[in-house]
């Protein structure tokens, strides 16, 4: 389930990175009743691209770690200190 969520977040990040104006327009329609009156500043699109890159990177790192993880976490090893 976590990997599915990471994949969805990564895909959203890629869409946001590739088409920030469409994502900002869509989110603006969801957030405001009169979205036609809302006019975002130019830096909003740059921020959306940075957010998309961060989401895609974090999702890919999480998926990579999940795929390469061994069956036994290091914290579960039992050590006998006598």
C-alpha positions in Angstrom: 0.0 0.0 0.0 2.8 2.4 0.8 4.4 1.8 -2.6 1.2 2.6 -4.3 1.0 5.9 -2.4 4.6 6.7 -3.2 4.0 6.0 -6.9 0.9 8.3 -6.9 2.9 11.0 -5.2 5.7 10.6 -7.7 3.4 10.8 -10.6 1.7 13.9 -9.3 5.2 15.4 -8.8 6.1 14.7 -12.4 2.9 16.2 -13.7 3.5 19.3 -11.5 7.0 19.5 -12.7 6.0 19.2 -16.4 2.8 21.4 -16.3 2.8 23.7 -13.3 0.3 26.1 -14.8 -2.3 23.4 -15.3 -1.8 22.1 -11.7 -2.0 25.6 -10.3 -5.2 26.3 -12.3 -6.8 23.1 -11.2 -5.9 23.6 -7.5 -7.2 27.2 -7.8 -10.5 26.0 -9.1 -10.8 23.6 -6.1 -9.8 26.2 -3.5 -11.8 29.3 -4.6 -15.5 29.8 -5.5 -14.7 32.5 -8.1 -11.5 31.1 -9.5 -11.6 33.4 -12.5 -10.9 36.4 -10.2 -7.8 34.7 -8.7 -4.6 35.6 -10.5 -1.4 33.9 -9.2 1.9 35.7 -9.2 4.7 34.5 -11.5 6.7 32.9 -8.7 3.9 30.5 -7.9 4.7 28.5 -11.0 8.4 28.2 -10.0 7.4 27.1 -6.6 5.1 24.5 -8.1 7.9 23.1 -10.2 10.2 23.0 -7.2 7.5 21.2 -5.2 7.0 18.7 -8.1 10.7 18.0 -8.3 10.8 17.4 -4.6 7.8 15.1 -4.6 9.1 13.1 -7.5 12.6 12.8 -6.0 11.3 11.7 -2.6 8.9 9.2 -4.1 11.6 7.7 -6.2 14.0 7.4 -3.3 11.3 5.8 -1.2 10.5 3.3 -3.9 14.1 2.5 -4.5 14.7 1.9 -0.8 11.6 -0.3 -0.6 12.7 -2.3 -3.6 16.3 -2.9 -2.3 15.4 -3.5 1.4 16.4 -6.8 2.8 14.0 -9.0 4.7 15.4 -8.3 8.1 15.7 -4.7 9.5 18.9 -4.0 11.5 16.9 -3.0 14.6 15.3 -6.4 15.1 18.6 -8.3 15.5 19.0 -9.7 19.0 22.3 -9.2 20.6 23.4 -11.1 23.8 25.6 -8.9 26.0 26.7 -11.2 28.8 
